[in-house]
Amino acid sequence: MTKTKGCLITFEGIECSGKGEQSSRLFAYLKQLGIPVILTREPGGTIYGEALRAILKYPELALGSLIRASADHEYFPQNIDVASQFYRSAYCELFMFLAARAEFVEKVIKPELARGKVIIVDRFFDSTRAYQGGGRFFSQPEMIDTISQLNKVALQGVKPDLTFFLDITVEEMIKRRGKITDKDAHFEKTCNREFFERTRNEYLNIADDEPNRFMIINGAKSIEVIHQEIIRLITVLIGEV
């Protein structure tokens, strides 16, 4: 199996769906075949992207450190109350993800595709439509359309060749999350069950809109069964590019 052209593969899903495990397994599999491949994540992958990721996931820690280290610390609110001061609007959150994405596409995705690499990304632009469009904005049609247009700007013409959506129910997510000790990320702490139901439903809307790209994988199956299913699908893609 040889590679002559770069391609972009993304993994999506709600929390605890197994994206990290499956993206890592696919990376190891392709690397073993001698295919030039990189594994990365979004938001992240760049200095600005990782900084924004830290703020998005752990605002109390990231912003607290920033405030203490900043030469302009006197301009920050004093006696910060976590519940109110670290709350962010849905619009602020949306544009932070878009900023990280624009930098990621410019600094990582486009150059690596030009080098003929297979790029595996844990989350990408579909997460914004699902989490912000579905979760935050209740899948309002005008906001879904706005987010799609904003994503086009950030993506700069780039789009995944294939996306794996590891689909689990919110009930299964809650069950799996109960076994995880680190539950301090912002979304896990602040979003309720209804938020994740809306997010999952918007992912399913994406699958309806783009069935050829957006592959639904039953995330309740065993890790190995899912891996083998992904390999079968990816072999077709790799053989085509």
N, C-alpha and C positions, 0 to 999 in steps of 0.2 A: 504494500500500500504506500503510495507516494503522494506528496503534496506539491502542487505547483502554484497554488493561489491561496492567499489568506482567507480565513472565514471567521465569523463571530458567532459564538454559541453562548446563550444566556440561560440562567436558571432562575426561576421565580417560585414564589409560594408564600403563604402566611408563615407566622413564626412556628418553629419546630417542625417544619415540613420535611427536613432532610436535605435541603439545598446544598449546604456546606459539605456534607458527606458525599453526595453524589457528584458534585463538581470536582471534588478532590480525587474521587475514584476515576472519573473520566480523564482528568489530567494525567494521572499515573498510567492509565491504559494507553493513551495516545503517546506519551513520552516513551513508553516501553516499545512502541512500534517504530520509534525513531522519527516521529512527526514533530516538527518544531511547534511547540505549544507553550502558552503561558496561562497561568491561573491568576486572576485578580478579582477585585470586588468593587462595588459601586454603591454608595459613595466611597471614594477612596482612590488608591492608585497613584495619587499625586500629593504633593505637600499640602496644597490648598484643599484637595479632596479629603485627605485624612483629618485635617483640622476641622473641616465642616462636619465630617462624620462624628468626631468626638463631641462637637457641640450638639449635634442632632441626637446622639444616643445618650450622652452623659452630660447634659447642660450644667448641672450643679458643679461637677468636677472641672469640666473644661472652662466654663466661664469664670468660675471662682479662681482658678489659676491665672487666667488672663487678667482679671481685675487686679489681683495682687501683684502681677509682674508688670503691668502697664505703667508707662510714665504718665499717662493721663488718668490714673486711677481716681483722682479727685473728682473727675466728671461722672464717674459711675455712681449710681444710687448707694447711699449708705444704709447699713443695717438691712441688707437684702433679705426679704422674706421669700423663701423658696417657692411657696405655693403661688405667689403672685408675680414676682419678678422673673422667675424662670419659665413662666407660662409663655408660649409663643402663639401667635395667630396662625391660622391655617395658611394664609397667604405668605407669611414670613417663611414658614416651613417649606412651602412649595418652591419658593425662589432659592432657598439654600440648596435644595436638591438639584435644581436646574443649574445653579452656578457650579456645583461640584461636577455635574455631568459635562458641562461645556469644557471644563478644564481637562477632564478625563478623556474625552473624545479627542481633543487637540493634542494632548501630550502622550497618550498611551494608545488608544484604539487606532487612530489613523496611521501613525508611524509603524505600529506592529503589523497591521494589515498590509501595508506597503512592503514590509519585509517578508511577506508570505507566511506569517504565523497563524496558527489556530489560536484564537483568543477565547478563553472560557471565563465568563464573568458571573459572579454570584450577585444577582440583582442588576437590573438596568432600568431602562425608561418605563417598562411596563409597571414597575413597582409604583411609580408616581401616579399613573392613571388609577391603579388599584387602591393604594393607600390614601393618597390625597384626593383624587377624584371620587373614589367610592367611599372610603372611610371618612374623610373630612368633609367633603362636599356632597355626600349622599347621592352620588351618581347623577347630579343635576346635568341635563344634556348640555346646557351652555358652558358649564365648567369642564365637562369631559372634552368638549370641542376646543375650549381655550387651552387646556393642558396639552392636548394633542398638537396644537399649533406651537405652543412654547417648546414642547419637546423637539419638534422639527428644527427649531432654531438651534437648540443646544446640541442636537445630534449631527448637524452639519452634513447631512446627506448620508450618514451612516445608519444602517439598520441590521439587526441580527439576521443571520441566515437561518437559524433555528433556535427556538426557545422551548425549554422544558419547564412546564408548570407542574410541580409536585403538589397534587391536590389532596388535602386532608380536610376533614370537617373541623369546625371550631371546637367541637366536643373533643376530638382527638388531640387538637393543639393544647387544650387545657390539661388533658391527661398527661401529655408528654412534658408540658411545662412544669408540672408538679414534681417531676423527677430532676429538674435542673436547679442547681444551687444558686447560680448567678442570674438573678431576675431583676437587675438594677437598671436595665436599659429603659429609656424614656417610654417607648411604645408599650412595653410590657407593664410598666408601672401605671401608665395614665390612660390606656385605652381599654374600654370595656368589651364585653362579648359582642354587643351589637355593632361596634366599630369593625371588628374582625369579620363578622358576617357580611357586612357591606363590602369590605375589602375583597373577600373571597368571591362574592357575587360579581364584582367588577372584573376580577380575573376571568371568570367564566364568560363575561360579556366580550372580553378580548378574544377568547377562544372562538366565540361565535363569529366575530368580525374577521379573524385571520386564521382559519383552520389549517392552512398549509404551513404556516410558520410556528404557530403556538400549539405545541403538543401537550395534551393533558396526560399526565402519568398518575396512576393511582398511588398516592404516597403512603397508603396503609399497607401496601405489600412489603415483603421483606426487603432489606437493603440489597441483597444479592440479586433478587428477581428484578428489582427496579434497575440496577446497574446493567444487567444483561439486556433489558428492554431498551435502555438508552444506547447501548453499544449497537444493537441492531439498527436503530434509527440513524445513528451517527455514521455508520458504515456507508449508508446510501449517500449521505451528504458529502463525506470525504471523497467518495468515488466520483462525485460529480464535479468537484472543484479542483 
